[in-house]
Amino acid sequence: MADIKDPENTIIMTLAGGDVTIALLPDVAPKHVARMKELARAGKYDNVAFHRVIDGFMAQTGDVANGNMEENFDIGRAGTGGSDLPDLPAEFSKVPHARGSLGAARSQNPNSANSQFFINFKDNDFLNGQYTVYGQVISGMEHVDAIVKGEPPMYPDRMISVKVAADV
């Protein structure tokens, strides 16, 4: 288990293989951090599929509208939605898209991030300055590496639960 320095800004994501601890970056992307905590505290990320997982690139999840594998799940629709909250403005920074970083997924519009996010499997510097980085895996990256690959995966993995460490 990671040494958690700021429980209010740390996420514990439980995957099939074990827990992934993510340090959020409220000083870098406060709106994205607040959104993740709000959705986690509401239980919206629980049972949501990893709908787009590209080997050597990233694992994408967070479609709380269409990705819950316990509520009328259709892998063909997963990745097409967000939450019922408004989209977020981009919060670009100098923080790189390094291995284990958490990036905000969005459409072509830089200000369209909502609930979806991705975790980088490797350093993806070509994303720097184009997608908001708002967290970093500090332990459990081996569980992220083990997520079933595919676009979409035939039998997708899911986030079993996502909690703010302060609430655990």
C-alpha positions in Angstrom: 0.0 0.0 0.0 1.2 3.5 -0.9 2.1 6.1 1.7 -0.9 8.4 1.4 0.1 12.0 2.2 -3.2 13.7 1.4 -6.2 11.3 1.9 -8.7 14.0 0.7 -6.9 14.1 -2.6 -6.1 10.4 -3.0 -8.3 7.8 -4.8 -8.4 4.1 -4.0 -9.5 2.3 -7.2 -10.2 -1.4 -6.6 -9.6 -3.6 -9.7 -9.9 -7.4 -10.0 -6.2 -7.8 -9.3 -6.0 -5.4 -6.3 -6.0 -1.8 -5.3 -4.6 1.1 -7.3 -3.8 4.3 -5.3 -3.9 7.6 -7.3 -2.6 10.9 -5.9 -4.8 13.6 -7.3 -3.3 17.0 -8.3 -5.6 19.7 -7.0 -3.0 22.4 -7.5 -2.7 21.5 -11.2 -6.3 20.7 -12.2 -8.7 21.7 -9.4 -11.9 21.3 -11.4 -11.0 17.8 -12.7 -10.0 16.7 -9.2 -13.2 18.0 -7.7 -15.3 16.2 -10.4 -13.5 12.9 -9.8 -14.1 13.1 -6.0 -17.7 14.1 -6.5 -18.4 11.1 -8.8 -16.4 8.7 -6.6 -18.3 9.8 -3.5 -21.6 9.3 -5.3 -20.6 5.8 -6.3 -20.8 6.6 -10.0 -17.5 5.0 -11.0 -18.3 1.7 -9.2 -18.6 -1.2 -11.8 -17.7 1.0 -14.7 -15.9 -0.8 -17.6 -12.5 -0.1 -19.1 -14.0 0.3 -22.6 -10.8 1.2 -24.5 -7.5 -0.3 -23.6 -4.7 0.0 -26.0 -1.6 -2.1 -25.2 1.5 0.2 -24.8 -0.7 3.3 -24.7 -3.5 3.7 -22.1 -6.6 2.3 -20.4 -9.7 4.4 -20.7 -12.8 4.2 -18.4 -15.2 6.5 -16.6 -18.3 6.5 -18.8 -20.7 6.7 -15.8 -23.8 7.0 -18.2 -23.1 3.9 -20.3 -20.3 2.0 -18.7 -21.8 0.5 -15.6 -21.5 -3.2 -16.1 -24.4 -3.8 -13.6 -26.9 -1.5 -15.3 -28.1 -2.3 -18.8 -24.5 -2.6 -20.0 -23.8 -2.5 -23.8 -20.1 -2.5 -24.6 -20.9 -0.8 -27.9 -22.3 2.3 -26.1 -19.6 2.4 -23.4 -17.3 5.4 -24.0 -20.0 7.5 -25.6 -21.3 9.2 -22.5 -20.3 11.1 -19.4 -22.1 12.2 -16.3 -25.2 14.5 -15.9 -22.9 17.3 -14.8 -21.6 20.0 -17.1 -18.4 19.5 -19.1 -15.2 20.8 -17.7 -12.9 23.5 -19.1 -9.4 22.3 -20.0 -6.8 22.6 -17.3 -3.6 22.1 -19.3 -0.3 22.2 -17.5 3.3 21.4 -17.8 2.8 18.0 -15.9 3.7 15.3 -18.5 1.6 12.3 -19.5 4.1 10.0 -17.8 3.5 6.3 -17.1 0.8 6.0 -14.5 -0.6 9.5 -15.0 -4.3 10.1 -15.1 -5.6 12.1 -18.0 -9.0 13.5 -18.8 -10.6 11.9 -21.8 -12.5 14.3 -24.1 -13.8 14.9 -27.6 -12.1 17.1 -30.2 -13.3 20.1 -28.1 -10.6 20.8 -25.4 -13.4 21.9 -23.0 -15.4 18.7 -23.3 -14.0 16.5 -20.5 -16.6 15.2 -18.1 -16.3 11.9 -16.3 -14.1 9.7 -18.5 -10.4 9.4 -17.9 -7.4 7.3 -18.9 -4.3 5.9 -17.2 -1.1 5.9 -19.3 0.7 2.6 -19.6 3.9 4.5 -20.7 5.2 8.0 -21.1 3.0 9.5 -23.8 4.6 12.9 -24.3 2.7 13.6 -27.6 -0.4 14.2 -25.3 1.4 16.9 -23.3 -0.5 20.2 -23.3 -3.4 18.7 -25.1 -5.2 16.7 -22.4 -5.6 17.6 -18.7 -3.4 15.6 -16.3 -4.9 15.5 -12.8 -3.5 12.4 -11.0 -0.6 9.9 -10.7 -0.7 6.3 -9.8 1.5 5.9 -6.7 0.9 2.2 -6.1 -0.8 -0.7 -7.9 0.3 0.1 -11.4 0.8 -3.7 -12.0 -3.0 -4.0 -11.7 -3.5 -1.4 -14.3 -1.0 -3.2 -16.6 -3.1 -6.3 -16.2 -6.3 -4.8 -17.5 -7.8 -6.7 -20.5 -6.8 -5.0 -23.7 -9.1 -4.2 -26.6 -11.1 -1.4 -28.4 -13.4 -2.5 -26.9 -12.3 -5.6 -25.0 -14.5 -8.6 -25.6 -14.6 -9.2 -21.8 -13.8 -5.9 -20.2 -12.3 -5.3 -16.8 -14.1 -2.9 -14.5 -13.4 -0.5 -11.6 -15.0 -2.6 -8.8 -15.0 0.5 -6.6 -13.6 4.0 -6.6 -13.3 5.8 -3.2 -11.7 8.9 -1.8 -9.1 7.7 0.7 -10.4 10.1 3.3 -13.7 8.3 3.3 -12.3 4.7 3.6 
